[in-house]
Amino acid sequence: MSDETTALLLALASVNAELRAALAEAQELLIETAIDAGEMHARIEVLQAEVTTLRTERDAIAFSGQRRPLARRG
């Protein structure tokens, strides 16, 4: 192998190693992001359930306030 070929192979190996390290870092960040997104999704579901409960309670209160007692006959 010529010196030029050896230098090219070493340069390619170095770039390859840098790219692999960057890929590993990106994969780690993606995993962390996926975990955070899953936690946020779970929290959103809890909040949506709370909102549904509060709306149901609000509607029940509003409905009970609209009813008028029936007048007694007699």
MMTF fields as JSON, N, C-alpha, C and O atoms, coordinates in Angstrom:
{
  "mmtfVersion": "1.0.0",
  "mmtfProducer": "UNKNOWN",
  "numBonds": 295,
  "numAtoms": 296,
  "numGroups": 74,
  "numChains": 1,
  "numModels": 1,
  "chainsPerModel": [1],
  "groupsPerChain": [74],
  "chainIdList": ["A"],
  "bondAtomList": [4, 2, 8, 6, 12, 10, 16, 14, 20, 18, 24, 22, 28, 26, 32, 30, 36, 34, 40, 38, 44, 42, 48, 46, 52, 50, 56, 54, 60, 58, 64, 62, 68, 66, 72, 70, 76, 74, 80, 78, 84, 82, 88, 86, 92, 90, 96, 94, 100, 98, 104, 102, 108, 106, 112, 110, 116, 114, 120, 118, 124, 122, 128, 126, 132, 130, 136, 134, 140, 138, 144, 142, 148, 146, 152, 150, 156, 154, 160, 158, 164, 162, 168, 166, 172, 170, 176, 174, 180, 178, 184, 182, 188, 186, 192, 190, 196, 194, 200, 198, 204, 202, 208, 206, 212, 210, 216, 214, 220, 218, 224, 222, 228, 226, 232, 230, 236, 234, 240, 238, 244, 242, 248, 246, 252, 250, 256, 254, 260, 258, 264, 262, 268, 266, 272, 270, 276, 274, 280, 278, 284, 282, 288, 286, 292, 290],
  "bondOrderList": [1, 1, 1, 1, 1, 1, 1, 1, 1, 1, 1, 1, 1, 1, 1, 1, 1, 1, 1, 1, 1, 1, 1, 1, 1, 1, 1, 1, 1, 1, 1, 1, 1, 1, 1, 1, 1, 1, 1, 1, 1, 1, 1, 1, 1, 1, 1, 1, 1, 1, 1, 1, 1, 1, 1, 1, 1, 1, 1, 1, 1, 1, 1, 1, 1, 1, 1, 1, 1, 1, 1, 1, 1],
  "groupList": [{"groupName": "MET", "atomNameList": ["N", "CA", "C", "O"], "elementList": ["N", "C", "C", "O"], "formalChargeList": [0, 0, 0, 0], "bondAtomList": [1, 0, 2, 1, 3, 2], "bondOrderList": [1, 1, 2], "singleLetterCode": "M", "chemCompType": "L-PEPTIDE LINKING"}, {"groupName": "SER", "atomNameList": ["N", "CA", "C", "O"], "elementList": ["N", "C", "C", "O"], "formalChargeList": [0, 0, 0, 0], "bondAtomList": [1, 0, 2, 1, 3, 2], "bondOrderList": [1, 1, 2], "singleLetterCode": "S", "chemCompType": "L-PEPTIDE LINKING"}, {"groupName": "ASP", "atomNameList": ["N", "CA", "C", "O"], "elementList": ["N", "C", "C", "O"], "formalChargeList": [0, 0, 0, 0], "bondAtomList": [1, 0, 2, 1, 3, 2], "bondOrderList": [1, 1, 2], "singleLetterCode": "D", "chemCompType": "L-PEPTIDE LINKING"}, {"groupName": "GLU", "atomNameList": ["N", "CA", "C", "O"], "elementList": ["N", "C", "C", "O"], "formalChargeList": [0, 0, 0, 0], "bondAtomList": [1, 0, 2, 1, 3, 2], "bondOrderList": [1, 1, 2], "singleLetterCode": "E", "chemCompType": "L-PEPTIDE LINKING"}, {"groupName": "THR", "atomNameList": ["N", "CA", "C", "O"], "elementList": ["N", "C", "C", "O"], "formalChargeList": [0, 0, 0, 0], "bondAtomList": [1, 0, 2, 1, 3, 2], "bondOrderList": [1, 1, 2], "singleLetterCode": "T", "chemCompType": "L-PEPTIDE LINKING"}, {"groupName": "ALA", "atomNameList": ["N", "CA", "C", "O"], "elementList": ["N", "C", "C", "O"], "formalChargeList": [0, 0, 0, 0], "bondAtomList": [1, 0, 2, 1, 3, 2], "bondOrderList": [1, 1, 2], "singleLetterCode": "A", "chemCompType": "L-PEPTIDE LINKING"}, {"groupName": "LEU", "atomNameList": ["N", "CA", "C", "O"], "elementList": ["N", "C", "C", "O"], "formalChargeList": [0, 0, 0, 0], "bondAtomList": [1, 0, 2, 1, 3, 2], "bondOrderList": [1, 1, 2], "singleLetterCode": "L", "chemCompType": "L-PEPTIDE LINKING"}, {"groupName": "VAL", "atomNameList": ["N", "CA", "C", "O"], "elementList": ["N", "C", "C", "O"], "formalChargeList": [0, 0, 0, 0], "bondAtomList": [1, 0, 2, 1, 3, 2], "bondOrderList": [1, 1, 2], "singleLetterCode": "V", "chemCompType": "L-PEPTIDE LINKING"}, {"groupName": "ASN", "atomNameList": ["N", "CA", "C", "O"], "elementList": ["N", "C", "C", "O"], "formalChargeList": [0, 0, 0, 0], "bondAtomList": [1, 0, 2, 1, 3, 2], "bondOrderList": [1, 1, 2], "singleLetterCode": "N", "chemCompType": "L-PEPTIDE LINKING"}, {"groupName": "ARG", "atomNameList": ["N", "CA", "C", "O"], "elementList": ["N", "C", "C", "O"], "formalChargeList": [0, 0, 0, 0], "bondAtomList": [1, 0, 2, 1, 3, 2], "bondOrderList": [1, 1, 2], "singleLetterCode": "R", "chemCompType": "L-PEPTIDE LINKING"}, {"groupName": "GLN", "atomNameList": ["N", "CA", "C", "O"], "elementList": ["N", "C", "C", "O"], "formalChargeList": [0, 0, 0, 0], "bondAtomList": [1, 0, 2, 1, 3, 2], "bondOrderList": [1, 1, 2], "singleLetterCode": "Q", "chemCompType": "L-PEPTIDE LINKING"}, {"groupName": "ILE", "atomNameList": ["N", "CA", "C", "O"], "elementList": ["N", "C", "C", "O"], "formalChargeList": [0, 0, 0, 0], "bondAtomList": [1, 0, 2, 1, 3, 2], "bondOrderList": [1, 1, 2], "singleLetterCode": "I", "chemCompType": "L-PEPTIDE LINKING"}, {"groupName": "GLY", "atomNameList": ["N", "CA", "C", "O"], "elementList": ["N", "C", "C", "O"], "formalChargeList": [0, 0, 0, 0], "bondAtomList": [1, 0, 2, 1, 3, 2], "bondOrderList": [1, 1, 2], "singleLetterCode": "G", "chemCompType": "PEPTIDE LINKING"}, {"groupName": "HIS", "atomNameList": ["N", "CA", "C", "O"], "elementList": ["N", "C", "C", "O"], "formalChargeList": [0, 0, 0, 0], "bondAtomList": [1, 0, 2, 1, 3, 2], "bondOrderList": [1, 1, 2], "singleLetterCode": "H", "chemCompType": "L-PEPTIDE LINKING"}, {"groupName": "PHE", "atomNameList": ["N", "CA", "C", "O"], "elementList": ["N", "C", "C", "O"], "formalChargeList": [0, 0, 0, 0], "bondAtomList": [1, 0, 2, 1, 3, 2], "bondOrderList": [1, 1, 2], "singleLetterCode": "F", "chemCompType": "L-PEPTIDE LINKING"}, {"groupName": "PRO", "atomNameList": ["N", "CA", "C", "O"], "elementList": ["N", "C", "C", "O"], "formalChargeList": [0, 0, 0, 0], "bondAtomList": [1, 0, 2, 1, 3, 2], "bondOrderList": [1, 1, 2], "singleLetterCode": "P", "chemCompType": "L-PEPTIDE LINKING"}],
  "groupTypeList": [0, 1, 2, 3, 4, 4, 5, 6, 6, 6, 5, 6, 5, 1, 7, 8, 5, 3, 6, 9, 5, 5, 6, 5, 3, 5, 10, 3, 6, 6, 11, 3, 4, 5, 11, 2, 5, 12, 3, 0, 13, 5, 9, 11, 3, 7, 6, 10, 5, 3, 7, 4, 4, 6, 9, 4, 3, 9, 2, 5, 11, 5, 14, 1, 12, 10, 9, 9, 15, 6, 5, 9, 9, 12],
  "groupIdList": [1, 2, 3, 4, 5, 6, 7, 8, 9, 10, 11, 12, 13, 14, 15, 16, 17, 18, 19, 20, 21, 22, 23, 24, 25, 26, 27, 28, 29, 30, 31, 32, 33, 34, 35, 36, 37, 38, 39, 40, 41, 42, 43, 44, 45, 46, 47, 48, 49, 50, 51, 52, 53, 54, 55, 56, 57, 58, 59, 60, 61, 62, 63, 64, 65, 66, 67, 68, 69, 70, 71, 72, 73, 74],
  "secStructList": [7, 7, 2, 2, 2, 2, 2, 2, 2, 2, 2, 2, 2, 2, 2, 2, 2, 2, 2, 2, 2, 2, 2, 2, 2, 2, 2, 2, 2, 2, 2, 2, 2, 2, 2, 2, 2, 2, 2, 2, 2, 2, 2, 2, 2, 2, 2, 2, 2, 2, 2, 2, 2, 2, 2, 2, 2, 2, 2, 2, 2, 2, 2, 2, 2, 2, 7, 7, 7, 7, 7, 7, 7, 7],
  "xCoordList": [0.831, 0.0, 0.881, 1.902, 0.467, 1.249, 0.932, -0.066, 1.804, 1.601, 0.309, -0.385, -0.004, -1.224, -2.464, -3.417, -2.434, -3.564, -3.706, -4.815, -2.58, -2.596, -3.163, -3.972, -2.746, -3.234, -4.738, -5.468, -5.193, -6.617, -7.422, -8.478, -6.933, -7.624, -7.677, -8.698, -6.59, -6.575, -7.559, -8.255, -7.613, -8.55, -9.989, -10.828, -10.275, -11.623, -11.985, -13.118, -11.042, -11.286, -11.575, -12.437, -10.847, -11.057, -12.436, -13.147, -12.813, -14.139, -15.229, -16.248, -15.008, -15.972, -16.167, -17.296, -15.081, -15.156, -15.913, -16.719, -15.649, -16.36, -17.85, -18.684, -18.177, -19.586, -20.29, -21.444, -19.593, -20.185, -20.443, -21.478, -19.508, -19.688, -20.867, -21.665, -20.975, -22.091, -23.416, -24.413, -23.431, -24.639, -25.049, -26.228, -24.09, -24.385, -24.97, -25.912, -24.422, -24.938, -26.359, -27.231, -26.579, -27.913, -28.916, -30.045, -28.536, -29.43, -29.778, -30.923, -28.791, -29.034, -30.014, -30.919, -29.833, -30.75, -32.16, -33.142, -32.254, -33.572, -34.275, -35.482, -33.53, -34.117, -34.615, -35.723, -33.811, -34.216, -35.461, -36.373, -35.5, -36.647, -37.895, -38.982, -37.741, -38.881, -39.413, -40.626, -38.53, -38.949, -39.701, -40.771, -39.146, -39.814, -41.182, -42.149, -41.261, -42.53, -43.554, -44.727, -43.13, -44.032, -44.566, -45.75, -43.691, -44.115, -45.085, -46.077, -44.8, -45.696, -47.052, -48.089, -47.044, -48.291, -49.138, -50.349, -48.501, -49.217, -49.8, -50.932, -49.035, -49.523, -50.696, -51.664, -50.619, -51.719, -52.985, -54.073, -52.861, -54.035, -54.661, -55.885, -53.827, -54.341, -55.07, -56.163, -54.47, -55.093, -56.397, -57.363, -56.438, -57.676, -58.779, -59.942, -58.42, -59.41, -59.913, -61.102, -59.01, -59.414, -60.353, -61.351, -60.038, -60.895, -62.275, -63.289, -62.316, -63.601, -64.415, -65.615, -63.758, -64.444, -64.978, -66.126, -64.156, -64.584, -65.735, -66.661, -65.69, -66.793, -68.082, -69.163, -67.956, -69.134, -69.739, -70.955, -68.873, -69.354, -69.984, -71.03, -69.36, -69.902, -71.277, -72.209, -71.399, -72.668, -73.743, -74.903, -73.362, -74.335, -74.815, -76.0, -73.906, -74.28, -75.185, -76.191, -74.819, -75.631, -77.02, -78.015, -77.096, -78.379, -79.234, -80.436, -78.633, -79.414, -79.885, -80.92, -79.179, -79.612, -80.751, -81.469, -80.938, -81.996, -83.326, -84.378, -83.305, -84.555, -85.29, -84.698, -86.566, -87.399, -88.288, -88.744, -88.526, -89.403, -90.816, -91.285, -91.475, -92.835, -93.791, -93.671, -94.738, -95.724, -96.714, -97.14, -97.059, -98.02, -99.422, -99.795, -100.169, -101.578, -102.421, -102.165, -103.356, -104.264, -104.743, -105.527],
  "yCoordList": [-1.17, 0.0, 1.24, 1.303, 2.202, 3.44, 4.283, 4.067, 5.245, 6.155, 6.946, 7.24, 7.282, 8.043, 7.212, 7.713, 5.957, 5.064, 4.846, 4.844, 4.664, 4.479, 5.711, 5.591, 6.881, 8.133, 8.287, 8.727, 7.925, 8.001, 7.044, 7.413, 5.825, 4.853, 5.313, 5.145, 5.889, 6.404, 7.565, 7.667, 8.437, 9.564, 9.056, 9.552, 8.07, 7.495, 6.809, 6.925, 6.105, 5.437, 6.458, 6.244, 7.571, 8.626, 9.261, 9.471, 9.564, 10.133, 9.139, 9.521, 7.869, 6.836, 6.774, 6.663, 6.845, 6.811, 8.033, 7.917, 9.191, 10.408, 10.298, 10.695, 9.757, 9.599, 8.599, 8.798, 7.531, 6.541, 7.161, 6.904, 7.973, 8.636, 9.608, 9.68, 10.355, 11.289, 10.535, 10.977, 9.411, 8.593, 8.07, 8.106, 7.589, 7.079, 8.18, 7.94, 9.372, 10.51, 10.866, 11.125, 10.877, 11.179, 10.126, 10.468, 8.868, 7.8, 7.959, 7.752, 8.324, 8.548, 9.695, 9.598, 10.778, 11.912, 11.539, 11.982, 10.724, 10.278, 9.422, 9.548, 8.565, 7.731, 8.61, 8.411, 9.571, 10.486, 11.269, 11.457, 11.722, 12.463, 11.59, 12.045, 10.345, 9.419, 9.168, 9.1, 9.033, 8.836, 10.071, 9.952, 11.25, 12.495, 12.628, 13.039, 12.283, 12.372, 11.411, 11.761, 10.216, 9.248, 9.758, 9.606, 10.364, 10.929, 12.082, 12.201, 12.926, 14.05, 13.547, 14.095, 12.508, 11.942, 11.405, 11.62, 10.717, 10.183, 11.317, 11.223, 12.377, 13.528, 14.196, 14.593, 14.32, 14.922, 14.094, 14.652, 12.775, 11.913, 12.128, 12.169, 12.266, 12.526, 13.864, 13.968, 14.882, 16.206, 16.197, 16.843, 15.475, 15.395, 14.71, 15.109, 13.693, 13.022, 13.977, 13.988, 14.777, 15.758, 16.798, 17.168, 17.266, 18.244, 17.65, 18.317, 16.413, 15.748, 15.66, 15.933, 15.281, 15.196, 16.558, 16.671, 17.583, 18.928, 19.422, 20.056, 19.143, 19.554, 18.826, 19.415, 17.55, 16.777, 17.347, 17.503, 17.656, 18.254, 19.614, 19.929, 20.418, 21.743, 21.609, 22.328, 20.694, 20.507, 20.004, 20.405, 19.13, 18.622, 19.739, 19.809, 20.612, 21.745, 22.705, 23.183, 22.978, 23.884, 23.295, 24.019, 21.999, 21.348, 21.372, 21.629, 21.106, 21.092, 22.486, 22.626, 23.505, 24.877, 25.315, 26.256, 24.661, 25.024, 24.402, 24.913, 23.32, 22.649, 23.481, 24.02, 23.56, 24.275, 23.263, 22.293, 23.49, 22.557, 22.598, 23.655, 21.474, 21.407, 22.01, 21.778, 22.784, 23.394, 22.323, 21.479, 22.382, 21.416, 21.831, 23.002, 20.855, 21.113, 20.678, 19.671, 21.437, 20.909, 21.824, 21.446],
  "zCoordList": [0.0, 0.0, 0.0, 0.685, -0.77, -0.813, 0.411, 1.099, 0.664, 1.798, 1.625, 2.598, 0.393, 0.12, 0.459, 1.055, 0.076, 0.36, 1.865, 2.399, 2.537, 3.988, 4.682, 5.602, 4.248, 4.832, 4.595, 5.483, 3.405, 3.083, 3.954, 4.467, 4.125, 4.97, 6.429, 7.096, 6.919, 8.289, 8.441, 9.451, 7.434, 7.469, 7.461, 8.213, 6.614, 6.554, 7.871, 8.338, 8.466, 9.741, 10.835, 11.687, 10.801, 11.783, 11.616, 12.599, 10.381, 10.112, 10.51, 11.086, 10.2, 10.554, 12.069, 12.546, 12.818, 14.278, 14.808, 15.731, 14.225, 14.638, 14.345, 15.159, 13.176, 12.812, 13.722, 14.103, 14.066, 14.978, 16.352, 16.967, 16.829, 18.126, 18.066, 19.0, 16.967, 16.808, 16.737, 17.309, 16.044, 15.952, 17.326, 17.678, 18.097, 19.441, 20.316, 21.071, 20.22, 20.995, 20.549, 21.378, 19.242, 18.722, 19.171, 19.524, 19.168, 19.612, 21.09, 21.493, 21.886, 23.309, 23.522, 24.35, 22.776, 22.881, 22.438, 23.034, 21.393, 20.926, 21.98, 22.182, 22.641, 23.69, 24.836, 25.334, 25.252, 26.316, 25.906, 26.711, 24.66, 24.165, 24.141, 24.497, 23.724, 23.693, 25.102, 25.302, 26.065, 27.454, 27.946, 28.544, 27.695, 28.099, 27.436, 28.077, 26.163, 25.436, 26.027, 26.149, 26.391, 27.011, 28.341, 28.641, 29.139, 30.421, 30.216, 30.935, 29.239, 28.947, 28.459, 28.829, 27.633, 27.128, 28.284, 28.325, 29.209, 30.367, 31.208, 31.682, 31.389, 32.175, 31.474, 32.124, 30.168, 29.4, 29.557, 29.698, 29.534, 29.713, 31.085, 31.207, 32.123, 33.468, 33.499, 34.058, 32.903, 32.886, 32.1, 32.504, 30.983, 30.211, 31.015, 30.942, 31.773, 32.618, 33.7, 34.016, 34.267, 35.275, 34.675, 35.294, 33.482, 32.804, 32.548, 32.756, 32.104, 31.854, 33.142, 33.145, 34.231, 35.521, 35.945, 36.375, 35.827, 36.218, 35.349, 35.855, 34.068, 33.19, 33.552, 33.548, 33.86, 34.255, 35.535, 35.643, 36.507, 37.758, 37.504, 38.071, 36.662, 36.338, 35.697, 36.057, 34.751, 34.062, 35.017, 34.917, 35.94, 36.912, 37.822, 38.15, 38.231, 39.08, 38.309, 38.835, 37.07, 36.245, 36.018, 36.061, 35.78, 35.536, 36.791, 36.714, 37.945, 39.185, 39.545, 40.197, 39.153, 39.418, 38.527, 38.866, 37.397, 36.46, 36.847, 36.461, 37.596, 37.961, 39.004, 39.939, 38.813, 39.763, 40.474, 39.869, 41.728, 42.431, 41.846, 41.425, 41.821, 41.303, 42.326, 43.529, 41.821, 42.728, 43.166, 42.378, 44.421, 44.95, 44.57, 44.637, 44.178, 43.871, 45.073, 45.733, 45.291, 46.263, 47.233, 48.103]
}
